[in-house]
Amino acid sequence: MNQAIELSVIVPVTERYDEVEPLYQSYKSGITATGKRHEFIYVLDGEHPDVLSTLQKLREVGEPIRIITLAKWFGEATALTAAFEKALGNVILTLPAYSQVEASEISRFVAALDHYDMVIGRRWPRIDPRFNQAQARVFHWLLKLVTHASFQDIGCAVRVFKRRVVDEVSLYGDQHRFLPLLAQRQGFRVLELNVAQSRADAAPRIYGPGVYIRRILDLLTTFFLVKFTKKPLRFFGLLGCGAIFLGGIFTLYVIIERLFFGVPLADRPALLLGSLLVVLGIQIFAIGLIGEIVIFTHAKDLKEYTIERIVE
């Protein structure tokens, strides 16, 4: 029976979730429309006794649900990774534990996978408040600025992809949000598909300052992963050389004034600034060199490409 599973549907349950049974029935109707033999895998990130009780009742009446309960809160990326390891299908669909898109759109996702390795949703047209839309536009503008990615709704958790995507791309921290970007970097074909947004997803969402700071840090992390994973010296070397160059100009200016114009070196902020910039530049450059040594040491274990097919 396990060999018959074609589609594994993964639903991570973290801090935010809707009433379980109505959402499950809604998802089930959309999955049934695909015509694929499927399984549901619910991952409970931490203690959710109410969710666990409902899921167990659904299992008792014959619903194809598997439940993974993590010992404590580990984060959504870890929850997804645990489910990927247990999934039986060659096609994996991730769905949020709350309504984001209309369930009737799910079959379109799965059908579009015939020509792509990964299909992600873009909620369009957006029906949530203008503030939500504005912060999403700012986030994606920053994302495009640092990674040149053209995704419009990378925060949509409705995604379907082939198993080899998660076999090649590792997740940690909060990198599950950027899985499409990391997959595209690895050479997989990723499609962003316009889908109808759920009416239940139209509530205003205002986060605390810490959330926005974490999102910016996640963007910076993704920037390094996409651009400089195997070339750290290109980034740190550029910064280091720039600091050394500026520091050298300040220091040279002070030296010329001292040698040819008799200006004393005492009480010269330019001398202190130039010296600090040179030292800082050398340290930054050294970080890049250390990164290159680490990458070189582990180069044989790193893989940044994907083979689509081999013709012999």
Secondary structure, DSSP 8 states (H G I E B T S, - for coil): -GGG--EEEEEEE-S----HHHHHHHHHHHHHTTT--EEEEEEE-S--HHHHHHHHHHHHTT--EEEEE-SS---HHHHHHHHHHH---SEEEE--SS--B-GGGHHHHHHHGGG-SEEEEEE-S--S-HHHHHHHHHHHHHHHHHH----S-TT---EEEEHHHHHH----TTGGGGHHHHHHHTT--EEEEEE-B-GGG-S-----HHHHHHHHHHHHHHHHHHHSSS-HHHHHHHHHHHHHHHHHHHHHHHHHHHHHH---STT-HHHHHHHHHHHHHHHHHHHHHHHHHHHHHTGGG-----------
